Amino acid sequence: MSLFDRTKRALSRVFIHEVEVYRKQSVRIGMHWQERFVLIGRIQGRMTTKNPMEQEKMKVVNGEQRYEPNVVFFCFPADIQADDRLVFQNRLYEVVAEPRNPSFMDHHYEVPLEPLPHSFRKAEDGNLIYLKIEGS
């Protein structure tokens, strides 16, 4: 067994959270097309937040101000893009940038997230599951 396989096996024990991934798609509603966030899948991973001390340290690196998200989702390589919405424990998050591949070996992805203050509910239309965001 290679080191890569052992690491993946160890990470699969750590990835204990399941999130639902929604992506904006054009959907035909009657005679009109509307943009809706449609469920594209569920992904196993680990949701983490940074403590306030870490957030302050990361704002200025080498004299340059950087943006660092408060919430990061770690997962195996998956179909996640910027501007997707993730639902975890009835909270809505927005993917603010493309997932990072820090090891450059498709070992795991780090997905930067920002919590959204909007309330939402899940709706079904035939075999289509989508989000109805009420605060936007």
C-alpha positions in Angstrom: 0.0 0.0 0.0 1.4 3.4 -1.0 1.7 6.4 1.2 -0.9 8.1 -0.9 -3.4 5.3 -0.2 -2.7 5.4 3.5 -3.2 9.1 3.6 -6.5 8.9 1.7 -7.7 6.2 4.1 -6.8 8.3 7.1 -8.5 11.4 5.7 -11.7 9.4 5.0 -12.0 8.9 8.8 -11.6 12.7 9.3 -14.1 13.7 6.7 -17.2 13.2 8.8 -19.5 16.0 7.5 -21.9 15.8 4.6 -22.8 18.9 2.6 -25.2 19.5 -0.2 -23.8 21.3 -3.3 -26.1 23.6 -5.3 -25.1 25.3 -8.5 -26.9 28.1 -10.4 -28.6 26.8 -13.6 -31.2 28.0 -16.0 -34.4 26.1 -15.4 -37.6 26.3 -17.5 -40.6 27.1 -15.3 -43.7 27.1 -17.5 -43.0 29.4 -20.4 -40.1 31.2 -18.8 -36.5 30.4 -17.9 -35.3 31.2 -14.4 -31.9 31.0 -12.6 -32.1 28.6 -9.7 -29.6 27.0 -7.4 -30.1 23.3 -8.3 -28.8 20.3 -6.2 -25.9 18.7 -8.0 -24.7 16.3 -5.3 -23.7 15.5 -1.7 -20.0 15.5 -0.7 -18.3 14.1 2.4 -15.7 16.4 4.0 -14.8 18.4 7.0 -16.1 21.9 7.8 -13.8 24.1 9.9 -13.7 27.6 11.1 -10.8 29.8 12.1 -10.5 31.3 15.5 -10.3 35.2 15.8 -6.5 35.1 16.5 -5.9 33.2 13.3 -8.1 35.6 11.3 -6.1 38.6 12.5 -2.7 36.9 11.7 -3.8 36.0 8.2 -5.0 39.5 7.2 -1.5 40.9 6.7 1.2 38.6 5.2 4.6 40.0 4.2 3.3 43.5 4.4 0.4 42.8 2.0 -3.2 42.7 3.0 -5.0 39.4 2.0 -8.5 38.2 2.2 -8.9 34.9 4.1 -12.3 33.3 4.5 -13.6 32.4 8.0 -14.9 28.9 7.0 -13.0 26.3 5.0 -14.4 23.0 3.7 -11.8 20.2 3.2 -12.8 17.3 0.9 -11.5 14.9 -1.7 -11.4 16.2 -5.3 -15.0 17.0 -6.2 -17.1 19.1 -8.6 -17.2 22.4 -6.7 -16.9 25.8 -8.4 -16.8 29.4 -7.3 -20.3 30.8 -6.7 -21.8 27.5 -5.7 -23.9 27.3 -2.5 -23.3 24.6 0.2 -25.8 23.7 2.8 -24.5 22.2 6.1 -26.6 21.8 9.1 -29.4 24.1 7.8 -26.9 26.9 7.2 -26.1 28.4 3.8 -22.6 29.0 2.6 -21.2 30.6 -0.6 -18.0 29.3 -2.3 -16.1 32.5 -2.7 -13.1 31.2 -4.8 -12.1 28.2 -6.8 -11.1 25.2 -4.6 -7.4 25.1 -3.8 -5.3 22.0 -4.3 -2.5 22.7 -1.7 -0.6 19.4 -2.3 -0.8 19.6 -6.1 -1.4 15.9 -6.1 -5.3 15.9 -5.8 -4.8 14.7 -2.3 -7.5 17.0 -0.9 -9.2 20.3 -1.8 -9.7 23.3 0.4 -12.8 25.2 -0.4 -13.1 28.8 1.0 -16.6 29.6 2.2 -18.5 32.6 3.5 -21.7 32.1 5.5 -24.7 33.8 4.0 -27.3 35.5 6.3 -30.2 34.6 4.0 -32.9 32.2 5.0 -33.8 29.5 2.5 -35.9 26.5 2.0 -35.6 23.5 -0.3 -38.2 23.0 -3.0 -38.9 20.2 -5.4 -40.2 20.5 -9.0 -40.6 17.0 -10.4 -37.1 15.4 -10.1 -35.4 18.8 -9.6 -34.4 19.9 -6.0 -33.5 23.6 -5.7 -33.1 26.4 -3.1 -35.5 29.2 -2.6 -33.5 31.9 -1.1 -35.7 34.4 0.7 -33.3 37.0 1.9 -31.7 38.0 -1.4 
